[in-house]
Amino acid sequence: MENKKRFPSSNSIISGLITIAFAVVMGLLYSYWFDLNDDVLMKDILSGVFTGKPCAHNIQMLYPISFLISRVYMLFKNADCYGIYLIVCQYLSFFVLLRSFAGVPADVILKRIGEDASWLARVLIKIICNLIVLIVFLTVVAGHFVIIQYTFTVAMMCSAAAVLCFEKKDVAATAFIAFAFLTRSEMTLLMLPFVMLALFYRFADGGITDKKNIRRHAIPVLAVIAVLVVSELLNFAGYSSKEWREFNSFFDSRTKVYDFYQIPDYEENRDFYDSIELKKSEYELLKNYNFGIDDNIDAAKMADIAAYGKKLSGQRSFVSRMAGCLRLYVYRFLNIGKPVSFEYPQTDSPWNIVANLMYLIALVMLILHESRRKKGVMAIAVSAIWRLALLLAGRTMIWLYIMAGERDPIRITHSLYLIEITLLVVLSEEMLRRIVDDSLDGKYDDTKRIVTEVIHIFAGFCLAGFFSISFRYLSMNLKIADTECKGRAEYNKAYEELETYCKGNGDRFYFVDVYTSVAYEDTGYTYSQEMFGSNNDASNMTLMGGWASKSPAEKEKLHYFGLNETMGEAIFDDRAYIIADKDSDLEWMMDYYSDTGRDISIEKTDEVAGEFSVWKVR
């Protein structure tokens, strides 16, 4: 009994120390990176780089967490508080997963050994179990540990919440869900069915008709609902001003246009564009994302484009599109591929291999458990399979949903794999724990044989399967992570030189072509930023479009630098310059202003890093 009380504490300490050491080593080996320029812009808004002072309206995150992070920036001006927040959330979630995944196998082995094992042997067993889980984790997650994107961080937090739900630590689980929802609400809602499924597994084991059990499990569900509602209300209050409400309407329509429906072709849909009085030069601004210079592209016009795009895409129903994705879905779930880069071309391996192996392990554990509780093949099969069938059906619907919407980057698909594998692991280990506990309590005959059989089955599947996966994919994915970080560092040198150039001309202000800010060459790399590598001084650069365009934060930025709050006018300020890829001639800008009745001249004044041209518009 004493050992049982000590075990969780010692395993938590070991898992915690390994997590901290792992985080430090990964940072030293690869350094930490924001995955996308979107993440960099979010950091810039929170830190004051964007507007000149820390801003609580982060746009992409809910207001309460943005407010808290921006206040911390006020105390620690040049710290990378947002990056630290993401890293802490990610590794704290990893600690919860590592402690849980390694804890049960270590406990089973120690129970098998009995009281004869020395203190050192017990510690070594726990360390070995933690390291095995760490290796498997590193095999699949690899680059996500150091190339950090808030979507995947939220998936880590939701996976940790699922584990905590399974462990009946409802307060901690609710806290993880709360921070995940505040960090990225859309991704949390996508993950939430899996978290609730973990809670349902627990509820079903307690008796579906037991009123006390129903009340006990209704509390965490109500707590989660309350958290989501309160978070949304606080976010609504934070964005309640007229300016932010108008921008949010524009932002929602912009998201639908660019992320889901795409921009309808101009020539094929000229009648529609004429009906909303959108000229071809304005259409080109939408295509190259530099719509910020056109004040006429407002929330109403963007809503019209989104509605029309939906109408065109609606010619084939969403359900039929989901059905059309079924063959690709099965292929992705079963296909064994070889990853060659961090994101593109995409491959689901080794994630799908681990998931499939865990389905097999979970099935074996469930059958072993149920065969000792029920008689009859049918009763055993039903009791063993329903949990897996429910998970498989749920994951199929969610996967088909995101595939039909054609929004399946790895930050989403890998997140779905992670939480699915998490449920399979905790379910398998719970069955194993029950079998061993019942055997040692004398509920089964021939205790030694049963315990040995179960341990051998579990260890055989896990070690043989996971080590073979790790043997093939670990070095491959670590090399990909290393190549990606080094490639980003090399690719970013031009952007760093551009940033230095702009800061060196602090009396000027630079408007940047959106696609130039993403990539200046087709090398497979795009602009991101290394964490902890820059200060948080106000930047005299801004994009001519993007998801923050036309926001009150952008107007505040222009006002901070003494420019007209309308970008289309601010471009003509004596201090204003344009930055674009060296191969761009800005003909689209001349066409746009010509259609507005303005004759402009554009003069190239400088070149930076051999990749960017600086232009003056008059």
N, C-alpha and C positions, 0 to 999 in steps of 0.2 A: 504494500500500500504506500509505503514511503517513497519507493522508486517511482510510482505513478505520479506522485506529487512533484517530484523533482524533475521528471523527464521533460514536460513542456517548457520549463524555465531554461534548462540546459540546452535544449534543442533550439529555443528562440535565441539564446545568446550565440550559439554556434552559427545559426543562419544569419543573424544580424552582423556578426563579425565578417563572415564570408561575403555578405552583400556589400558592406562598406569597402572591403579590400577589392572586391570585383569592380565596384564603381570607380575607385581610384586608379586601378590598373588600366581599365578601359579608357579613362580620360588621358592617362599618360601615354598609352600606346597610340591612340587614334585622335585624341582631343574630341570635344563635343561640338556638333554642328546643328544649326537650325536646318531643317530639311528643305524648306521652300522659301522663296522670297516673301510669300504670304506671312510666314512665321516671323520673318525679320520685320515686316511692316507692323505686325501686332506688337512686337517688342518696342519698336520705335514710338508707337503711339503711347504705350504705357510709360515709357521711360522719359519722354519729353523730347526725344530726337525729332519727332514729327512736328509738334506744335510749339516747341520752346519750353514747355513745362509738362510734367507728368499728367496724362489725360486719363480719366476714368472711363471714357467712352471708347472701349476697345473694338466695338462693332461686332467682331466675331465671337467674343465671349460674353457671357451674361454680366450685367452691370456690377453685382455685388463683388465678384472675384476680381474684376477689372479695377474696381474702386480700391480694394485692399492692396493689390499689387502696386497700383500707382501711388498710394500713400507710402508704401515701403520705399519706393523710388525717391520720394521726397526726403527720406531719412538717409538713404544710401545712394546718392546721385549717380555715381559712376559704377555701381555694381550691376551685374547682369541678373537682376532680381527675377525677371520672367524666366530666363533660362534655368536659374536655380530652382524655381518653383516646379518647372517641368521635370527636371532631373530628380528632385526630392520625391515628387509624386510617383515617378516611374520606378525608382528603386525602392521606395517604401512598399509599393504594390508588389514588386518582385520579392521583397523580403517575406511578405505574407504568403505568396505562392511557394517560395522555396521552403519555408518553415512547414507548410502543410504537406507538400509533395514528398519531402524527405522524412518527415516525422513519423508517418505510419509505417513505412518499410523498416526504419530503424527500430521502432517500438516492437514490431513483429520479430525481428531478428533477436532482439534482447530478450523477449519473452521465450523464444525458442532456446536460447542459451541458458536462461535461468539465472539464479542468484550467484552462480559461481564466477561470473565474469568480473574482472577487476575494473576499477574506476577508469583506468587508462584505456582498456579495451572498449568500454562503453562509449567513451568520448571518441575514440577512433572510428567506431562503427557509425556514429552520428555524423562525423566529418565526412566519411566516405560516402554515405548516403546523400549528404548535401552536395558533394562534389559531382556525383553522378548526375543528379538533377540539374546542377549548374551546367554541366557539359551538354546535356540534351537541350537545355534552354538556349545555350549559346549556339548550338547547331542550327536551330530554327530562327531564333530572333536576331542573332548576330548584329547586322548593321543598325537595326532599330534602337539598340542600346546607346549608340553614339551619334547617329543621324536622327535627331529627335523631332517629331512632329506631334502636335498636341492631340491629333486624332488617335494615334496609336497609344499615347500616354493615357488617354481616357479609356481605351480598351484594357490596358493594364489595370487601371483602377476598378473597372467593372468586373474584371476577372477576379481581382482580390475580393471584391464585394461578394461574388458568388461563393468563394471559398468560405468567407466569414459567415454567410447565410447558412451554409452547410454545417458549420461549426457552432451554430446557435449564438453567434456574437452579433446580434442584430443592431446594436447601437453603432458598433464600428462599421458594419456593412452599410448602414444608412449614411454614415459620415462619408464613406468612400463614394457612394452614389451621389450625395449632395455635391461634393467637390467635382466629381466627373461631370455632372449636369451643368454646373456653373462654368466649367471649362469649355465643354462643347456639348450643348444640349442635344443636337441632332444625333450625334454618335452614341450618346448615352441612351437615347430612346431606341436606337437600333440594337444595343446590347442588353437592354432591360428585360426582354423576354427570356433570355438565357439566365439572368440573375433570378428572375421570378421562378424559372423552372427548378433551379436549385432549391428554392424555398418550398416549391410544391413537392419535390422529392421528400423533403423532410416532413412536410405536412402529411403526405400519404402514408409514411411509415408510422405516424402517430395515430392513424385511424381517421378515415374520411368522415365517419358519422359521429365521432366523439365531439360533443359540443365544447368541452374544455379545450380540446386540441384546436378546434376551429377558432375559438376566441384568441388562443395563444398565438396562432399564426396570422390572424387578421391584423394584429397590432403592427408588426413590421411592414405589412403591405400598406396600411393606413399611414404609417410614418413616412414611407417613401412617397406616397401620393402628396402628403402634406409638404414635404420638402420640395417637390417639383412645383406645386402650386405657389408656395411662398417665394421660391426663386423667380418664377415667372412674374409674380406681382412686383417684386423688388426691381426686376429688370424693366418692367413696364413703367414703373415710377421713375427710374433712372433715365429713361428715354421718352419722358412724357412731354417735353417741350415741343412746340409746333415744328421747329426746324428739324428735330430728330425724328419726329413722326413722319414728316414728309420724306426725309432721307430713307428711313426704314422701308417705306413703301417702294421707293425707287430701288433700294438694295434687293428687296425680295423679287421684284420683277427682273432685275439684272441677273440675279442668280438663276432664275428659271430660263432666261434667254440663253445664257452662256453655258450653263451646266447641264441643261436638260433638252431644250428644244432647238437650240442653235438659231442663227440669224438667217431668215429666209432669203434666198437669192433675189437680188434686186430686179434683174431683167425678167425673171419668171413671175415676179409678184409686183410688177410696177403699179398696177391698179391699187393694190393695198397701200403701198408707200405714198402714192399720190393722195390717197384718202386721208392719211395722217400728216400730209404736207412734209414728208421727209425726202430731201433731195438726195441724189446719188452721192454727192460729196459728203453728206452727213452719214449716209450708209457706209461709206468707206471709213469714217471715224469709228463706227460701231465694229467694223471688221478688224481694224488695227488696234482697237481698244482705246483710242485716244479721244473718246467722246467727251472728256472733261472740258475741252475748249469750246464746246457747243452748248450754250445755255438753253437752247430749245429742246435738247434731248432731256426731258424732265421725267418725273415719275409717271405722269399720265401717258406720255408717248412710249415709254419703256413697257408700261402695262399693256398697251395696245399690241406691241410687238410680241410680248410674251403670250398674250391670248391668241394671236394669229399663229404663232409657232406651235402652240398647243393644239390648235385646230388642225393644222397640217399633220402633226404627228399623230393626232387622234383618228386619222383615217384607218388606222389599224389599232384595235383596242389594246389596252395595256395587258389584259389577261392573255390575249392571243400572242402578244410579244413575249410574255413570260413562258408560254407553252413552246414558242419557237426557240427559246434559250435552253430547253430541257436537254437536248443532245450535247450542247457545249458544256452545260453544267455537269453532266455525268462524265464527260471527257476530262474536265478539269479536276474532278474529284478523284479520278482513278489514274490519270496519266502520270507517269514518272518521267520527269524532265531534269535538265541540268541547268541551274542558274548560271548566267554568264555576266550579269551586271546587277546593280542594286535594285533597279526597278524595271527597266525595259531592256530587252523583251521580257514580258512577264512569264513567270513560271510559278506553279503552286507547290512545287517540291522544294524542300522536304516536308512542308506543312501537311500536305494531304497524306503523305506516307505515315507520318506520326499519328494523324487523326484516324486513319484506317486501322493502324495497329492498336490504337487505344480502343476502338470499337470492338475489336476482337478480344482484347484483354478484359474489357468491361463485360462482354458477353460471357466469357469463361467464369469470371468471378460471380456474376449474377446466377448462373446455372449452378455453380458449386454451392452457393448460399441457399438458393431456393430448393435444391434437391434434398437438403437436410431438414427442410421445414415442411415440405409438401410431398404427397405421393401422387404418382400418375404423371406421365410425360406431358400431357396437355396442360395440366395445372402448373407444372414447373416451367414450361415454355412461356405461357402467358405471363406468369409472375416475373420471369427473367427478362422478357423482351419488351414489355410495355414502356419501360423507362427509356430504352434506347430508341424505340420506334417514335416516341414523342419528341425526343431530341432531334432525330433525323428528319422528321416531318417539319419541325420548326425551322431547322437550318436550311432545308430545301426551299421553303417559302421565302425566307429572307434572301437567300442567294439569288433565286430567280427574280426577286424584286429589284435588287441592285443591278443585276445583269440586264434586265429589261430596260432599266433606266440608263444603261450604258455609263454608270458611274461606279467603276470597280477598280480603282487604283489599289496598290498594295497596302496603303495605309488603312483601307477598309477591309479588303479580303483577308489580309494577315490578322487583322483584329478579330474578324469572325472566326478564323481558325483558332486563334488563341483562346477565346472564351469557350469554344466548343471542346477543345482538348482539355481545358481546365475542368469542365463538368465531367468529362469521361474519367479523368484521373481521380477526382475526389469520389466519384461513384464507385470506381474499382477499389480504391483503398478503403472505403467504408465497408464494402462487402468483405474484403480481406480481414479487416479488423474484427468484424462480427464473427467470422468463422473461427478465427484464432481465439477470441475471447470465449466463445461458447465451447470450444474444444478444451481449453484449459480449465473451464468451470465444470467440466465433466458432463456436459449436456450431450456429448457424442461418445459413442463407444470407440475404443482403439484410438485414443486421443493422439498419441505420438504419431501414428501412421497418418492420420488426417492432417495434422498440422504440418508434418513434413511434406505431404503431397501438395498441399496448398502453397506452401512457401516455394517448393520446387517449380510448380506451374507458374506462379507469379514471377519468380526470379528468372526462370528460363525465358519466358516471353519478353520480359522487360530488358534484361541484360543482353540477350542475343539480338533482339530487334533493335533496341536503342543504340547499342554499340555499333552494330552494322550500319545504321543510319548515320551515326556520328562519324564513323570511319570514312564514309563516302563524302559527307557534306560539310563537316566541321571546318577542315582546312580550306575547302572551296569557298565557303561563305565568309570566313575570316579574311581570306585574300581579297574577296570582292569588297568587303568593308574597308580594308586598307587601301585598295585601289581607288575606291570612291572618295575617301577622305583626301588622299593625295591628289587625285584629279581635281577635286573641288578647290583645294588650296592653290594649285597651279592655275586653274581657270580664273580664280578670283583675283589674281594679281592685277589684271587689267582693271577690274572694278575698284580695287583698293587704290590704284594709281589715279583713277577718275575721281574717287572720293577725296583724295589728297589734293588734287587739282582744284576741285570746287571749294574745299575749305581754305585753300591758299588764295582764293579770290572771293573772300567773304563779303565784299561790297557788291557782289553780283548775286543773281538768283537764277537757278537752272531748272528748266522744264524738260523732263526726260521722256522720250518715246517709250511706251509701255513694253513693247516686245524687245527693245534694246536692253531694257532693265532685266529681262528674263534671261536672254542669251544673245551673245554677239556672234557666235559661230555655232554650227551644228556639230558639236563634238560629243553629244550625249550628256553634257553637264549643263546645269542652269545656275543662275546666281543664287547663292544662299549666303550664310555668314557663319563664321566660327564663333562659338560662344566665348565670352570673356576676352574678346580680342579688340574691343573698341570702347571709346568713351561715349557718354550720352549727351554730348553737346548738340545743340539744335543744328539740323542739317539744312543747308540752303539749296536743297534739291527736292523736287516732287515729281510724281508721275503725271502725265497728261490724261490718265484714265485709271482703270483698276477699281477694286472693290471699295476703296475709301474715297473715290472721286465724288465730288459734289456734296460731301458730308460737311456738317458744321465744323468738324475737326480740320478739314482741308481749308475752309474759309478762315479758321482761326490761324492756321499756319501762314497763309498769304497775308493776313492782317499783321501778324507778328513781324513779318519782314517788310511791312510798309507797302504792300502791293494791293491792287484792286482785288476784291474778294471774288470777282468773276474772272475765271482763268482766261477766257477768250480775250479779255481786255488787258489782263496783267501781262500777257505775253509781249505787249507792245511797250512796256515800261523800259526806260533807258537802261535799267540794271538787269533786264531779263534776257536770257539766252536759251537756246534749244540744244539739247544733246540727243544725238541719234547715232545709229550704226553708221560706220564710215561709208557703207554701200548705199545708204538711203539718200535720196535727193529732195525729200520733203515736198514732192509734187502734190501729194494728197492735201497738204496744208494750203498750198497756193490755190488749188481747185476749190477748197472749202471757202476761203476768204473771198475768192472771186465771186462765188455764188451769193455771198452776203453783200456784194457791192463794194468790196474793198480791193484796191490794187496794192499788193504788197511786194516787197523785195526781200529776198533771203540771201544773206551773205555768209559764207563760211569764214569763220575767224580763227579757228584753231583746230588742232587734232590732238587727241590724248591717247596714250598707250598703244598707238598704232591701230586702234579698233574703233574709236569714237570720234565723231566730228562735232564741233561746236559751231552753232549758227546764230546769227543775229537777224531778227525779223523786224522790218521797218514798214 
